[in-house]
């Protein structure tokens, strides 16, 4: 006799780091994406869509984070779920816009997938909105992207945000100037990427450096503040600091007032080459998004063009907006 199983109380799990979105929240997320889309379109960024699956070799060539999910196609090729949209758009530009006259402006609204330890605001599957400006050098291109970023955030109703602005090449230049070997430099960069200054000081202490050089390695990445802090950085990092100053000079006051210079800011994506930035809001303890320059990435796919862009986490932006609304109501 077959047994009837009552499934009314069975909990059917979903993969860790993913979630269901119900209608009320979906409407709020849609409002956010439509506000952002309106800014992107008004500023001349055309929306593109790329496959969620890319060949693993393509993702590897781009130098982004390693894929979290891989499958084999019917020809035995390894496919991977995209980890971001910057690398697919670099591929797209090199193949579909090989002779198009720059600058090229693209925007997107797409899910990306990464292998993380899930916690609030950090998921394996997440929706991003972003732009890529291809063929526009610094400082003009960087200033344009920062301006679009601020206009998009303001359009959603976010009020308390700020933008940390640094340069991915700055600390690496400092390490080279002091002849820090590769493995030791990697440990310093890992500590700095985690904003762990205790670990950074410990790693510096393991190096055979005089006190002045050790202090330089520890103090420069802790320089943070308004435009006045740029005068405190000299020597081997002067070029990077001058680049940040030139970007700031091109920003309108409503954008410049949002910027906080952070000479210790580096991002964990390996393709960044110059200015990098992150978005912060007091209502959320993690960055809402970020971006930067990746002037070498397009060349890996066959078309050498400078580029800069950013991505916003829509879920994180939603949490920040909700937090600001609750704060205003107390």
C-alpha positions in Angstrom: 0.0 0.0 0.0 1.4 3.4 -0.9 1.9 5.8 1.9 0.4 9.3 1.7 3.0 11.9 2.7 1.8 15.2 4.2 4.0 17.9 2.7 2.2 20.9 4.1 4.8 21.3 6.9 7.9 20.4 4.9 10.5 23.2 4.5 12.0 23.2 1.1 15.4 25.0 1.4 17.0 27.3 -1.1 20.8 27.5 -1.7 22.8 29.3 1.0 23.3 32.9 0.1 20.2 33.2 -2.1 16.7 34.4 -1.2 13.2 34.7 -2.5 11.8 38.2 -3.1 8.1 38.8 -2.5 5.8 41.3 -4.2 6.0 44.2 -1.7 9.8 44.2 -1.7 9.9 43.6 -5.4 8.0 46.7 -6.0 10.4 48.7 -3.9 13.4 47.2 -5.7 11.8 48.0 -9.0 11.3 51.7 -7.9 15.0 51.8 -7.1 16.2 50.3 -10.4 13.8 52.6 -12.4 15.1 55.7 -10.7 18.7 54.6 -11.4 17.9 53.6 -15.0 16.4 57.1 -15.6 19.7 58.7 -14.7 21.8 56.3 -16.8 19.6 56.9 -19.8 19.6 60.7 -19.4 23.4 60.7 -19.2 23.7 58.7 -22.5 24.4 55.2 -21.2 22.8 52.5 -23.3 21.6 49.4 -21.6 23.2 46.0 -22.5 22.6 42.4 -21.5 25.1 39.6 -21.5 24.8 35.9 -20.8 24.8 34.9 -17.1 27.2 32.1 -18.2 30.6 32.9 -19.7 33.5 30.6 -20.6 35.7 30.2 -17.6 38.7 31.2 -19.7 37.1 34.6 -20.4 36.5 35.3 -16.7 40.0 34.2 -15.9 41.5 36.4 -18.6 39.8 39.4 -17.0 41.4 38.9 -13.6 38.2 39.1 -11.6 37.3 36.9 -8.6 37.3 33.2 -9.2 33.9 31.8 -10.3 31.9 30.2 -7.6 29.7 28.0 -9.9 31.0 26.0 -12.9 29.2 23.6 -15.3 30.2 21.7 -18.4 28.5 22.3 -21.7 27.7 19.5 -24.2 31.1 20.0 -25.8 33.0 19.6 -22.6 33.8 23.3 -22.2 33.8 24.8 -18.7 31.2 27.5 -18.2 30.9 29.7 -15.2 28.3 32.1 -13.8 29.6 35.6 -14.2 31.2 37.2 -11.1 30.6 40.8 -12.3 29.6 42.7 -15.4 32.8 44.5 -16.1 34.6 41.6 -17.6 31.6 40.5 -19.9 31.3 44.1 -21.1 35.1 44.2 -21.8 34.6 41.1 -23.9 31.5 42.6 -25.6 33.4 45.8 -26.5 36.4 43.9 -28.0 34.1 41.7 -30.1 31.0 43.7 -31.0 32.5 47.2 -30.9 35.9 46.5 -32.3 36.0 49.6 -34.6 33.5 51.8 -32.8 34.7 55.3 -32.1 35.2 55.9 -28.3 34.0 56.9 -25.9 31.4 54.2 -25.4 28.8 54.3 -22.7 27.0 51.2 -21.4 24.8 50.5 -18.4 23.4 47.3 -17.0 21.0 45.8 -14.5 22.0 42.2 -13.9 22.6 39.4 -11.4 26.2 38.3 -10.5 27.4 35.3 -8.5 30.3 34.9 -6.1 31.5 32.4 -3.6 31.2 34.2 -0.2 30.3 33.4 3.3 26.7 34.8 3.4 25.8 37.4 5.9 23.7 40.6 5.9 24.3 42.5 2.7 26.6 40.0 1.1 25.0 37.2 -1.0 26.1 34.6 -3.5 23.5 35.9 -5.9 23.0 39.7 -6.1 21.5 42.3 -8.4 23.8 45.0 -9.6 23.2 48.3 -11.5 26.2 49.9 -13.0 27.9 51.8 -15.9 31.0 51.3 -17.9 32.6 54.3 -19.7 35.1 53.0 -22.2 37.6 55.1 -24.0 37.6 58.1 -21.7 40.9 58.7 -19.9 41.4 60.2 -16.4 40.7 62.7 -15.0 37.7 63.5 -17.3 36.3 60.0 -17.5 36.6 59.4 -13.7 34.9 62.7 -12.9 32.0 61.8 -15.3 31.5 58.4 -13.7 31.6 59.9 -10.2 29.0 62.5 -11.2 26.7 59.8 -12.7 27.1 57.8 -9.5 26.0 60.7 -7.3 23.1 61.6 -9.5 21.9 58.0 -9.5 22.1 57.7 -5.7 20.3 61.0 -5.2 17.6 60.0 -7.6 16.7 57.0 -5.4 16.2 59.3 -2.4 19.4 58.3 -0.5 20.6 61.3 1.5 23.5 60.5 3.9 25.9 58.8 1.5 29.5 59.6 0.9 32.1 58.4 -1.5 35.6 57.2 -0.5 38.1 57.9 -3.3 41.6 56.5 -3.5 44.0 55.0 -6.1 44.7 51.3 -6.5 48.2 52.0 -7.7 49.2 54.2 -4.8 50.2 51.6 -2.2 51.7 49.3 -4.8 53.9 52.2 -6.0 55.0 52.7 -2.5 55.9 49.0 -2.1 58.0 49.0 -5.3 59.8 52.2 -4.2 60.9 50.4 -1.1 61.8 47.1 -2.9 59.3 45.1 -0.9 59.4 41.5 -2.4 56.2 40.1 -4.0 55.0 37.7 -1.3 55.6 40.2 1.5 53.8 42.9 -0.6 50.9 40.6 -1.1 50.5 40.1 2.6 50.5 43.8 3.2 47.9 44.4 0.5 45.7 41.6 1.9 45.8 43.3 5.3 45.1 46.7 3.8 42.3 45.3 1.7 40.7 44.0 4.9 41.2 47.4 6.6 43.1 45.5 9.3 45.8 48.0 10.4 46.9 45.8 13.3 47.8 43.1 10.8 49.3 45.6 8.5 51.6 46.9 11.3 52.5 43.3 12.2 53.5 42.5 8.6 55.5 45.7 8.3 57.3 44.8 11.5 58.5 41.5 9.9 60.3 43.4 7.1 63.9 44.6 7.3 63.1 48.3 7.1 64.4 51.4 8.9 61.9 53.2 11.1 61.2 56.0 8.6 60.2 53.6 5.8 58.2 51.4 8.2 56.3 54.4 9.4 55.6 55.5 5.8 54.1 52.2 4.9 51.8 52.4 8.0 50.9 56.1 7.9 50.1 56.7 4.2 47.2 54.3 4.0 45.6 55.9 7.1 45.4 59.4 5.5 41.8 60.1 5.1 39.7 63.3 4.8 39.0 66.3 2.5 41.2 67.7 -0.3 43.6 69.2 2.3 44.9 65.7 3.1 46.4 65.3 -0.3 49.1 67.7 0.5 50.3 65.3 3.2 51.3 62.7 0.7 54.6 63.2 -1.1 57.5 61.2 -2.5 56.8 58.0 -4.6 53.0 58.4 -4.3 52.9 62.0 -5.6 51.7 61.0 -9.1 48.7 59.1 -7.8 47.8 61.9 -5.4 48.1 64.4 -8.1 45.7 62.3 -10.2 43.1 62.4 -7.4 43.5 66.1 -7.1 42.9 66.6 -10.8 39.7 64.4 -10.6 38.5 66.5 -7.7 39.0 69.7 -9.6 36.6 68.6 -12.3 33.7 67.7 -9.9 30.8 70.0 -9.4 30.3 71.2 -5.8 27.3 68.8 -5.2 29.5 65.9 -6.1 32.8 67.1 -4.6 31.1 67.6 -1.2 30.4 63.9 -1.1 34.0 62.8 -1.6 36.3 61.7 1.2 39.9 60.9 0.1 41.2 57.6 1.4 44.8 56.9 0.5 44.5 53.3 1.9 41.5 52.4 -0.3 42.1 49.4 -2.5 39.5 47.0 -3.9 39.6 43.3 -4.2 39.2 43.0 -7.9 42.6 42.6 -9.7 41.9 44.6 -12.8 41.9 48.1 -11.2 44.8 50.3 -12.2 44.0 53.9 -10.9 41.3 55.8 -9.1 39.0 53.5 -7.1 36.0 54.4 -5.0 33.4 53.0 -2.7 29.9 54.3 -1.6 29.1 54.4 2.1 26.0 55.3 4.0 25.6 55.4 7.8 22.5 53.2 7.6 24.6 50.2 6.4 27.9 49.0 7.7 29.2 47.9 4.4 29.8 49.6 1.0 26.8 50.0 -1.1 28.9 49.6 -4.2 32.0 50.9 -5.8 34.2 51.0 -8.9 37.3 52.5 -10.4 39.6 52.6 -13.4 40.6 49.5 -15.3 42.8 50.9 -18.1 44.5 47.6 -18.9 41.5 45.3 -18.9 40.2 45.9 -22.5 43.7 45.2 -23.9 43.5 41.6 -22.5 40.5 41.1 -24.9 42.2 42.7 -27.9 41.2 46.3 -27.9 43.3 48.6 -25.8 41.2 51.4 -24.4 41.1 53.1 -21.0 37.9 52.5 -19.0 36.2 53.3 -15.7 32.9 52.2 -14.2 31.0 51.3 -11.1 28.4 48.9 -9.7 25.8 49.4 -7.1 24.3 46.5 -5.0 20.6 47.1 -5.3 19.8 45.0 -2.2 22.3 47.0 -0.2 20.9 50.2 -1.5 17.4 49.1 -0.5 18.6 48.3 3.0 20.3 51.7 3.3 17.2 53.5 2.1 15.0 51.6 4.6 17.5 52.4 7.3 17.4 56.1 6.5 13.6 56.1 6.5 13.5 54.5 9.9 16.1 56.9 11.2 14.1 59.8 10.0 11.0 58.5 11.7 12.5 58.2 15.2 
